[in-house]
């Protein structure tokens, strides 16, 4: 072995001993920033007051699902990104909402958990479209069951949900159900009806919880860029090349004439070669990235007393709802691997118990992925979609979570506001 190679490790060690104080900060900067943000975020979040609201639907409402899209636009207005000082010193970050559809022993209820600063905006968005609805503070239903589930009396099943394909591809949304010619309420098809019907069939001491956590954002993520790249790929558009200097390009044309590539670009019309499916896919992607987006994560939990524990009927009703939003050439909702509350190998009983406890704790805390916000932008981390966090726009959210009318969803156990609220008469004397 050459003498230089044998001495090389010693040279490296001497350099490190001499310059470690220069190298070490570059190695530790990302972990330090991550820990700092986690610390500041934790302190700031502990000071936030959360409000748990129950929405009782209007007794008679002819509103289409389109009205809920406007509600979602109102929810998106809570977006308030922090500036540099608020983020790094105060620990602030955009807060989220938890939209929940719950079946409690056959009774179906709609809840929204909101941070106190956003309460007025959320209520205003709902009342603007559903003025006869009733919004009241309610007791959190997760406090009505033991906190140590699974235990000797209660058992549970749960899954986190994801998108099967990249999130710039949309789900099937309500315009596919509400065709323009179906203007009469009794002819509308509601994708939520099957889920609500399944929830009404739950027995006493059976519960199904469906949770959608939404966090509005604008341009922080690259999902729109990925959508545009997919459109270019489908449209067979050539990738952009760095332009040549004008003088060089003119000289080449004079000396050699137009290049074959330039001739092909003038003569080719790739848009005319697209299939019907490709055109529909391009339109669907364009429509999705054109509307306000949310970062979203979803969970579903079934729990019951052990003597009646039998998940399939309730879970199949929920999955039936998700299947109705499936577009095979676009996207669909699927279980997130690694969150199934069933283990097949190695310490099965213990690992299953710990996974169920973790699932129950995450649902109760309404946190989409603890720690996700402060470390997601640093190198070496998994993409958000692989952690069960993905992007849906206001139209997709309105399809997943909306308030059905009595005609579309006539379930008797769906609480509704029985009294219509109105202001006092205009000529009422005040003296």
N, C-alpha and C positions, 0 to 999 in steps of 0.2 A: 504494500500500500504506500503511495507517495506520502512523504512527510507532511505535505500541506493538508492532505485529507485527515490525517491523524490529529493534527493540531486545530482543525476547523472548529470542533465543538468547544475547545478551550477559548478560541477567539470569540465565539458567540456568547459564552458565559461571561467573559470579561466585559464585553460590550453591554450586556444586560446589567451586570453589577454596577457599571459606571453610569448607565443611562436609564435605569429602571424608573426613576422618578419622572422621566419624560414619556416613557412608553405606557406606564400603568394607567394614567388618566384616560388615554384613548381606549384601553381595554375595558375600563369600568364606567365610562360615561353613559352608555345605554342602560346598564343595570341600575345605575344611580338615578337617572332620570325616571325610569320606570317605578322604582321604589318611592321616589319623591312624589310623583303624581298619585300613586296609590295611597300614600299617607295623607296628602292634602284632600284627595277625593273622599276618603273615608271620613275625615273630620267634617267636611262640608255636607256630605250626604246625611250624616247623623243629625244635622240641624234642620233638615227638611221635614215639614209636617205633611203627611199624606191624608187625603180625604177619600173615603169609600162611599161611592154613590150608587144607588139603585135607580134604574129607569123603569118606570111603569108605562107601558105603551098606551097610546090613545085607544079608547074603546072602539071607535070607528075611524079608520084612516085609509084614505085612498091614495096615499103617497106611493109613487113607484120607488124602486131601489135607487134610482138616480138621485133622489133627495138625500140618501145616505152618503153619496159621493160628495155632495156639498158639505155635509157634516164633517166628513173626513178632511176636506179642505180647511174647515174651521179648526179641526184638531191640529193640522199641520202648522197653523199660525202660532202655536206655542214655541216654535223653533226660535231660539235666541242664543246663538253661539257666543261663547265668552271671548273677550279680548285676551291679550297676552297676560296681563296682570291677573285677571279673573281666573284664567286657566292654571297658571304656574304658581301663583301666590295664594289665591283664595281656594283653588281646587275645584272650581265650577266646571260643569259640563252639561250639555243639553239633557234635560230630563225626559222621561218617557211616560206613556200611559199604559195601563193594563185593561184590555177589553175582555170581558169574561161572560160566557154563556154557561149557565149552571143548571143541572137537574138535581133537585133535592127531594128524593122520595116521590118522584112523579110531578113535582112542581118546577116549572121552568122560569128562570129569573135572569135578568140582564144587569150586569154591574160594570162600573168603570172606576178604577182606582187612579186618582189624579194627584199631583203635587199641589199643595195649597195655592201657590202663585198662579196656577193655570186653571183653577176651578171656574172662575167667571167666564173665561174664554170657552171652556168645554160646555158649560151649561148654555151659553149664548148660541153656540153652534147647533146644539140639539133643539133648543126652543125655536130657532129661526126656521127650521124645517118641520118640526113636530110641536107646534105651539100648545097642543092639548095633552102632551105627555106630562108625566109627573116625575120630578127628580128629587130624591130625598137622601139624606145621609143614612147609612145602614150599618148594621153590625157585620163585621167580616165573617163570612160563613166558615172559613177555615178554623175559626176559634170554637166552632160548635162540635168539633170532633177531637178526639185525643191527639195530643201533639207528638206522641211517641209511636204513631202508626208506622209500620205494622206491629201489632202487639197481640196479646192472647185473644182479644175480642174482635179486632178489626184487621182486615187484609186489604191490600191495594195492588193496582196495576197501573203502569204509566209509560208514556213515550214522549220524547221530544220529536218535533216534526221538521222536515227540511223540504227544499225544492229538489226534484229529481234531476233537473238540468240547470245550467247556469242561470242566474237570476235576471239577466237581461231578456230572457224569454218569458212571456207572460202566461198566466193561467187563463183558463176560460172564464170570462166575466159576464156580468148580468146582461149586457146588451145582446148576448147570444140567447138569453132566456126571455128577455122582454123585446119581442119583435115589434117593429113600428106599427104593424096592423093590429096588434093585440092591445088596443087602447082600453078595453073593458077590464076592470079589476078581476072579475071571475075567470078570465081567460089567461091571466098571467101565470107563469111558472116560477116558483120561488125555490132557488137551490137550497135554502135553509130549512124548508118544510120537513124534509125527511129527518134531519137531526132533531128538530123540535118534537116531532112525533115519537122518535125513539126515546127522548128524555121524559116524555109524559108516561111512558110505560115502565119507568123505574119503580121498584117496590119500596115500601118504607125501609129505612136504614140502608138504602142504596143511593149512591151519589155519583154523578159524572161531572167533572170540571173541565172546561175548555178555556184556555187562556191564550190571548194574543197580546204580546208586548210590542208596542210600536214606539219608535224614536225618530222624529222627523229630522231630515237633513237636506242639504241642497247640493253643493258641489264638492264635498269632502271625499267622496269615494269615486272610483273610476267605472262604475257600472254603466253610465251613459256612454263612455268612450268604448267600452267593450261591446255595447249594443251597436254603435256606429261602425265598429270594425267588423262585426258580424254582417251588417247590411252591405258593406263594401265587398265582403267575401261572397255573399250570395249574389250580388249584382255583377260579380266577376270584374270588378274595377281593379285595374293594376295599382300596385302600391306606389306611393308618391316617391319620386326620385329627386335628389338634389339638383336644382336647375344649373345648367351650364351658363357661363358668361355669354352675354348677347353677341359680343364680337366673335367668340369662338364658334358659337352655333351658326352665325351667318357665314363665317368662313367655310365651315364644313358643308353647308348647303351649296355655296358657290362652287366649291371644289369637287364635291362628290354627288351633289343632288340630294333630294329628300331621302332619309333613311327608310328602310323597310318598316321599322317600328312606327315611324310617323305615318306612313301610308296605311298600316293596319289600324292605327288609332282613328284615322279619318273615315275609314270604310267600315269599321266594326261598330255594331250597335248591340252591346251585350244585353241591354234591357229587353230587346225584342226576343231574346233567346230564353228568357226566364219561363219556367213552368208556372202553372197556376198556384201550386203549393209554395213555390219560392216567393211569388208576389205576395201571397197572403202572409207569409212569415215576415217578409220585410215590412209590410204594413203593420203587423202586430207589434213588432219590435219598436217601430217608429212611434206608434201610439203609446206604448208603455213609457218610453223614456221622455215623452212630451209632458207627462203629468207629474205633479209633486210626489216625491218618494218618501217612504219610511224604511228604516231598518226594522226588521221584524223577526221575532222568534215565537214559536207556538209550542204549547204543551197540552197534553190531555191526560187526565188521571181518572181512574174508576176506583172507588173504594166502597166497601160494604162490610157488614157483620160477617164473620167467618161462616156462620151457618147458612147464609144465603149467597155467599160470594160466587158469582158466575159472570165474568166480564163479557163474553161474546155478544149477547144481544145489544148492549149499550155501545160497546166499542164498534160493532159493525154499523150501527146507525151513524156514528161519527165518521167512520171511513167511507160510508156511502155518501155523506156530504162532500168529503174531499174528492171522491171519484167523479162527482158531478162537475167538478171544476177542472177535470183532466182534458187537455188537448194533446193527443198523442204526438203531433208534429211540433208542439211548443213546450209545454211544461206541465208538471203535476206535483201534488203533495205526497211525500213518502216519509216513512219513519226514519229517524236519524240513527244510524248505526252507533252502537255503544251506549244507547240509553234504554234499551229494552230491559224491563225489570224481570229478567230471567237469565240465569247463568247456566251454561251447559257443562263446564269442566272446571276442575280445581277449586276446592273450598266452596262448593256450590251454595250451600246454605248461608254461610257467612257473607260471601260476596253479594248474593241476592239481597240479603237484608240491608247491607250498606248502600247498595244502589237505590233501593226503595227509599231509604232514609234521605239520601241525597236528593232524589227527585222531589220528595215531599217538602224538604227544606227550601229548595229552589223555587218551587211553586209558591210556597207561603211568603217568601221574601220578595216575589215578583221581580227578580233580577234575571235578565235574559242570559247572562253568562258572567258570573262574578269575576271582576278583574279585567273583563274584555276591553273596556273603554280606554284604560290607561296603558295597556301594552300592545294594542293591536297594530299600531303604526310603526313598531320597531322591527328591525330585520330579524328573520329567522322564525317568525310566527306563522301559524296556519292562516289561510285565507278565511275571511268571515263566514263564507258559505259552508265551509267544512266544520265550523263550530255551531252550526244550527242557526246562524244569523244571516239574513239575506234581505234582498230589497223587493218590496211590493209597492205599487203606486196606489193612489187614492181609489181608483176604480176597482182594483183587486181587493183592497181592504173593505170597500163597501159591499162587495159580493160575499166576503167571508163573514162580516159582522154588520147586520142591519136589523131594522125593526119591522117584522112582517105584519100585515094587516090581519084582521080577524077572518076575512074571507079566504085569504091564501093559507093562513095557519090558524084554523079554528079551535086549537086545543083549549079545552076549558080550564086547564091548570096554568095557563099563561096569564099572570097578573096584568090587569089593565087599569088605567085611570078611569074610574066610573063616573067622576064628576068633572064636568067641563068648567074650567076657570074663566072668569070674565071680570072686567073692571066694573066699578060702580056706575049707575046711570049718570048721564051727562048733566041732568037738571037737579040732582040730589042736593037739597039745602045743607049747608055746613054749619049754620048758626044754631 
